[in-house]
């Protein structure tokens, strides 16, 4: 079959725009070759793994479906740290896989963290999440199961001047002396 050439659009990831009422149904499992070209901003990425094609009217979007642990909008990230680093104030970081790390997740931007039914686990004695930088972090769980969890020997530390809004999700502390939430000159609001 003819290859599908996909150009990177900086606002919406990789996409192939079709004219009129044309449509395309298929994925690489059906024998389509996918060629990625440089984007409008001159950058080039070469995603690997399986790809999903979604057809929304006259636009077909191509998404890598493997290995991403978090998304901001339609852009995937291989680590939660990379997603948080790329996030802008007001963005929603949505988990797509369980995460286990000995390092704390440091969030110093005003973002929403959607656990999406997944678990963030810290395997050391560090805080699972540290909210810092005079930021406001909203924690929720947009999944149907509502079993998204933050777990470790200590839960979430909210550093001076920052704020945690908990609209959903669970915090499970496994340490005998750990706290679910530490408030240090900061604020926490529990809604869910």
TAFENHU-V621720 format. One record per backbone hydrogen bond with DSSP energy under -0.5 kcal/mol. NH is the residue of the N-H (numbers start at 0). CO is the residue of the C=O. E is the energy in kcal/mol with one decimal. If there is no record, write none. Layout:
NH&CO&E / NH&CO&E
This chain:
3&32&-3.5 / 4&2&-0.6 / 5&3&-0.6 / 5&34&-3.2 / 6&4&-0.5 / 6&14&-1.0 / 7&36&-0.8 / 8&12&-2.7 / 9&7&-0.5 / 11&8&-0.8 / 12&8&-1.1 / 14&6&-1.6 / 15&59&-3.3 / 17&57&-3.1 / 21&18&-1.9 / 29&26&-2.1 / 30&27&-1.5 / 31&26&-1.1 / 34&3&-2.8 / 34&32&-0.5 / 36&5&-2.2 / 38&42&-2.9 / 39&7&-1.3 / 41&38&-2.1 / 51&62&-2.9 / 53&51&-0.5 / 53&60&-2.3 / 55&53&-0.6 / 55&58&-3.0 / 57&55&-0.6 / 58&55&-1.3 / 59&15&-2.9 / 60&53&-2.4 / 60&58&-0.5 / 61&13&-1.4 / 62&51&-2.7 / 62&60&-0.5 / 64&49&-2.6 / 65&49&-0.6 / 68&76&-2.4 / 69&76&-1.6 / 70&93&-2.3 / 71&74&-2.3 / 72&91&-0.5 / 74&71&-2.1 / 76&69&-2.6 / 82&78&-1.6 / 83&79&-2.7 / 84&80&-2.4 / 85&81&-1.9 / 86&82&-1.4 / 89&109&-3.6 / 90&87&-2.4 / 92&90&-0.5 / 92&111&-3.1 / 93&70&-3.0 / 93&91&-0.6 / 94&92&-0.5 / 94&113&-2.6 / 95&68&-3.4 / 96&68&-1.1 / 98&118&-3.2 / 100&120&-2.4 / 104&127&-2.7 / 105&103&-0.7 / 106&104&-0.6 / 106&129&-3.0 / 107&105&-0.6 / 110&108&-1.4 / 111&90&-2.5 / 112&137&-3.2 / 113&92&-2.7 / 113&111&-0.7 / 114&112&-0.8 / 114&139&-3.0 / 117&114&-2.3 / 119&148&-2.8 / 120&98&-3.1 / 120&118&-0.6 / 121&150&-2.2 / 122&100&-2.2 / 122&120&-0.5 / 127&153&-1.0 / 127&154&-1.6 / 128&154&-1.6 / 129&104&-2.8 / 130&156&-3.1 / 131&106&-2.7 / 131&129&-0.6 / 134&131&-0.6 / 136&162&-2.7 / 137&110&-2.2 / 138&136&-0.6 / 138&164&-2.9 / 139&112&-2.4 / 148&117&-2.1 / 149&169&-2.8 / 150&119&-2.8 / 150&148&-0.5 / 151&171&-1.6 / 152&123&-0.7 / 153&125&-0.6 / 154&178&-2.9 / 155&179&-2.9 / 156&128&-2.7 / 157&155&-0.5 / 157&181&-3.2 / 158&130&-2.9 / 158&156&-0.7 / 160&184&-2.5 / 161&158&-2.2 / 162&134&-2.6 / 163&186&-2.3 / 164&136&-2.8 / 165&163&-0.5 / 165&188&-3.4 / 166&138&-2.7 / 166&164&-0.9 / 167&138&-1.2 / 169&147&-1.9 / 171&149&-2.8 / 172&170&-0.5 / 173&151&-2.7 / 173&171&-0.5 / 174&151&-0.6 / 181&155&-2.7 / 182&180&-0.5 / 183&157&-2.2 / 183&181&-0.6 / 184&182&-0.5 / 186&161&-1.7 / 188&163&-2.9 / 190&165&-3.1 / 190&188&-0.7 / 191&165&-2.2
